[in-house]
Amino acid sequence: MKLISAIFGLVISGVAATAHATDLNVFVKNAAGTPLPGAGVVAVRFGDNGPDATGTRVGVSDAAGLAAFTGGNTLVADSEYHVFAATQGF
């Protein structure tokens, strides 16, 4: 498996004391900007004690290279996430 694109961290912010779900669209592309379908994308949620399996989300990029964390697969607000994408043979 090759690691593609950049690995980045983000913090999802919401209103204090309110639990909001947050959508995130991740576009997976190669260095030339060509979409990479079928890439595995993981948004790892971090809590006070490290990675949190219950808030971590997993997706797969579509034909346009889009992995959408929406609907029942949204991210938890007021949380830190690190997003990774990987695929083979591109």
C-alpha positions in Angstrom: 0.0 0.0 0.0 1.2 3.5 -0.8 0.4 6.5 1.3 -1.0 9.2 -1.0 -1.6 12.9 -0.7 -0.8 14.6 2.5 -1.5 13.4 6.0 -3.1 16.3 7.9 -4.6 17.0 11.2 -7.7 19.1 11.8 -9.8 20.2 14.7 -13.6 20.2 14.2 -15.1 23.1 16.2 -18.6 23.5 17.3 -20.6 25.4 19.9 -19.5 24.7 23.4 -21.6 22.2 25.3 -23.5 21.1 22.2 -22.8 17.9 20.3 -22.8 18.6 16.6 -22.0 16.2 13.8 -19.7 17.7 11.1 -19.4 16.7 7.5 -16.0 16.4 5.8 -15.3 15.8 2.1 -11.8 14.4 1.3 -10.6 14.4 -2.3 -7.9 11.9 -3.0 -5.6 12.7 -6.0 -2.2 11.8 -7.2 0.6 14.4 -7.7 -0.8 15.3 -11.2 -4.2 16.0 -9.7 -5.9 12.9 -11.1 -8.6 11.5 -8.8 -7.8 8.1 -7.2 -10.9 6.0 -6.8 -11.0 3.1 -4.3 -8.5 4.7 -1.9 -9.1 4.0 1.8 -9.6 7.1 3.9 -9.5 7.1 7.7 -10.3 10.0 9.9 -8.8 9.1 13.3 -10.4 10.9 16.3 -8.0 11.8 19.1 -9.2 12.2 22.7 -7.3 12.9 26.0 -5.7 9.5 26.0 -4.9 9.1 22.3 -6.8 7.6 19.4 -10.5 6.9 20.0 -12.0 4.0 18.1 -15.6 5.1 18.7 -15.2 8.4 17.0 -12.9 7.3 14.2 -14.5 7.2 10.7 -13.6 5.1 7.6 -14.5 5.8 4.0 -13.5 4.8 0.4 -13.0 7.3 -2.4 -15.4 7.2 -5.4 -14.8 7.6 -9.1 -14.2 11.4 -8.6 -11.7 10.7 -5.7 -14.2 11.8 -3.1 -14.5 10.2 0.3 -17.5 11.8 2.0 -17.9 11.7 5.8 -21.6 12.6 5.8 -24.9 11.2 7.0 -24.3 8.5 9.5 -20.5 8.7 9.0 -20.0 12.4 10.1 -17.2 13.5 12.4 -17.8 14.5 16.0 -17.6 18.2 16.7 -15.0 19.7 19.1 -12.6 16.8 18.3 -9.2 16.5 16.8 -8.8 14.3 13.8 -5.9 13.1 11.7 -6.8 12.0 8.2 -5.0 9.4 6.2 -5.5 8.0 2.7 -3.9 4.9 1.1 -4.2 2.9 -2.1 -2.3 0.5 -4.2 -1.0 0.4 -7.7 -1.6 3.9 -9.1 
